[in-house]
Amino acid sequence: MKKILNEQLDISDTNPLKARYYDYKRFTYPWHFHSEFEIIYIEKGYGQGMIGDGMTDFNDQSLFLLGANLPHYVENPPEYIQQEELRVNGVIIQFEKDFMQYAFSHYSQFQAINRLLEESQRGLLYSLTDYPEIPETLKRIPSQRGAGQIIEFLQLLDALTRLSSYKQISSPVYHPMPSQFNGRKIEKVMAFLNTHYTQNLRLEDVASYAAMNPTAFCRFFKTNTGKTYKQHLTDMRIGYACKLLLNERWNIAEISLECGFESITHFNRCFKSHMGMSPTAYRRRIL
């Protein structure tokens, strides 16, 4: 039984911050969480993100600041598969939740940063279009080393505290731990799917769990998430498959079975529809 993907990042006390550039054909992150904070800067690209119990659109020069253990995924629309010229790129920074915790919580100079990180537990979205100095700082961080990287990163957080215009994505009552939810039906359904998405899930079973008939459930799900139940389930499985394809110890048949596809033929067809290439071709490209 697979739960919502709990991603384990290569971050430690001796390496509390990880920053990298990315240039993808499209986002393929599954619905996941991790104990670290995360900054996702989109220099160029557009799409939609689900953060906690909220959904939002993003465009060029968007920045997500996501708190620890906050479930999330970001995705690009179908035209990213169909149009070869479309790509998404930017910078991703992940840092441990205890990073400079004592300084942030005890010293007045860091009060604004401490408040920023507390607010990030709901997920924050910024538009940096009018603040070109912030993207410049962001793009320097992955290539910095040692104290220089930490200094640039603190300057980035300080710059974000000075922006008055941003969006809080999750609702005020949302609890970031994925095992808990506030009673809203869609959140309960998402938690159920996060736990069972690799299993043989029938629409009737999920609808019954939500105490609805299948037709009403499909309408309810599309209204609350912006996509059909089948699309969401397939997206989660393909996202998980993309992660497993990074590990050469898994063969394609094993990945197909692990991700909940009824056959390797079905898996190949769905994967090519979503990613524009076969699982084998995708593995060759990323490894």
URPE-V268304 format. One record per pair of residues at least 6 apart in sequence whose ideal C-beta (glycine too) atoms are under 8 Angstrom apart, sorted by the first residue. I is the first residue (numbers start at 0). J is the second residue. If there is no record, write none. Layout:
# URPE-V268304
I&J  I&J
This chain:
# URPE-V268304
0&194  0&195  0&197  0&198  1&194  1&195  1&196  1&197  1&198  1&239  2&177  2&193  2&194  3&30  3&31  3&32  3&70  3&177  3&190  3&193  3&194  4&29  4&30  4&31  4&32  4&239  4&242  5&31  5&32  5&33  6&31  6&32  6&33  7&33  8&17  8&33  8&35  8&93  9&17  10&16  10&17  10&35  10&93  10&94  10&95  11&95  12&95  15&94  15&95  15&97  15&98  16&92  16&93  16&94  16&95  16&98  16&148  16&149  16&152  17&92  17&93  17&94  18&90  18&91  18&92  18&93  18&140  18&141  18&143  18&148  18&152  19&90  19&91  19&141  20&88  20&89  20&90  20&138  20&141  21&87  21&88  21&89  21&90  21&91  22&86  22&87  22&88  23&86  23&87  23&88  24&79  24&85  24&86  24&87  24&274  24&275  25&74  25&75  25&79  25&80  25&85  25&86  25&87  25&274  26&44  26&46  26&72  26&73  26&74  26&75  26&87  27&237  27&238  27&241  27&274  28&71  28&72  28&73  28&74  28&238  29&72  29&234  29&235  29&238  29&239  29&241  29&242  30&49  30&70  30&71  30&72  30&189  30&192  30&193  30&235  30&238  31&70  31&71  31&72  32&68  32&69  32&70  32&71  32&175  32&177  33&67  33&68  33&93  34&67  34&68  34&95  34&96  35&67  35&93  35&94  35&95  35&96  36&64  36&65  36&66  36&67  36&93  36&94  36&95  36&96  36&98  36&116  36&119  37&63  37&64  37&65  37&71  37&91  37&92  37&93  38&62  38&63  38&64  38&65  38&90  38&91  38&92  38&93  38&137  38&155  39&62  39&63  39&65  39&73  39&89  39&91  40&61  40&62  40&63  40&89  40&90  40&91  40&92  40&127  40&134  40&137  41&57  41&58  41&59  41&60  41&61  41&62  41&87  41&88  41&89  42&59  42&60  42&88  42&89  42&90  42&134  42&138  43&59  43&86  43&87  43&88  43&89  44&57  44&58  44&59  44&75  44&86  44&87  44&88  44&89  45&56  45&57  45&58  45&59  45&75  45&76  46&56  46&57  46&73  46&74  46&75  46&76  46&79  46&87  47&54  47&55  47&56  47&57  47&73  47&74  47&76  47&225  48&54  48&55  48&56  48&57  48&63  48&71  48&72  48&73  48&74  48&124  48&168  49&71  49&72  49&73  49&224  50&63  50&65  50&69  50&70  50&71  50&121  50&122  50&168  50&169  51&69  51&70  51&71  51&121  51&122  51&168  51&169  51&170  51&173  51&175  52&169  52&170  52&173  52&180  52&181  52&183  52&185  52&186  52&189  53&121  53&122  53&168  53&169  53&170  53&173  54&168  54&224  54&225  55&124  55&166  55&168  57&63  57&73  57&124  58&126  59&128  60&126  60&127  60&128  60&134  61&124  61&125  61&126  61&127  62&124  62&125  62&126  62&127  62&133  62&137  62&159  63&71  63&73  63&122  63&123  63&124  64&115  64&119  64&122  64&123  64&125  64&159  65&71  65&119  65&122  65&123  66&116  66&119  66&120  66&121  66&122  66&175  67&96  67&120  67&175  68&175  68&176  68&177  69&119  69&120  69&121  69&122  69&169  69&175  70&175  70&177  70&193  71&122  72&238  74&234  75&85  75&87  78&85  79&85  79&86  79&87  80&272  80&273  80&274  80&275  81&275  89&137  90&137  90&138  90&140  90&141  92&137  92&140  92&152  92&155  94&152  99&109  102&109  103&109  103&112  103&113  103&116  104&113  111&157  111&160  112&153  112&156  112&157  112&160  114&160  115&123  115&156  115&159  115&160  116&156  118&167  120&175  121&167  121&168  121&169  121&170  121&171  121&173  122&167  122&168  122&169  123&165  123&166  123&167  123&168  124&165  124&166  124&168  125&159  125&162  125&164  125&165  125&166  126&164  127&133  127&134  130&158  130&162  132&158  133&155  133&158  133&159  136&151  136&154  136&155  136&158  137&155  139&151  140&148  140&151  140&152  140&155  143&151  169&175  170&181  172&181  173&181  173&186  174&180  174&181  177&190  177&193  178&190  180&186  180&187  180&190  184&209  184&219  185&219  185&220  185&223  185&224  187&209  188&205  188&208  188&209  188&220  191&205  191&208  192&200  192&205  192&231  192&232  192&235  193&235  196&232  196&235  196&236  196&239  196&259  197&236  197&239  197&257  197&258  197&259  198&259  199&259  199&261  200&232  200&259  202&213  202&216  202&217  202&228  202&229  203&213  205&216  205&228  206&212  206&213  206&215  206&216  206&217  209&216  209&219  211&219  216&228  217&227  217&228  220&227  220&228  220&231  221&227  221&228  224&231  226&234  233&269  233&273  234&273  236&258  236&259  236&260  236&269  237&258  237&269  237&270  237&273  237&274  239&257  239&258  240&254  240&255  240&258  240&266  240&270  240&278  241&274  241&281  243&249  243&254  243&257  243&258  244&254  244&278  244&281  244&282  244&285  245&285  245&286  247&282  247&286  249&257  251&263  251&266  251&267  251&278  251&279  252&263  254&266  254&278  255&262  255&263  255&265  255&266  255&267  258&266  260&266  260&269  266&278  267&277  267&278  270&276  270&277  270&278  270&281  271&277  274&281  276&284
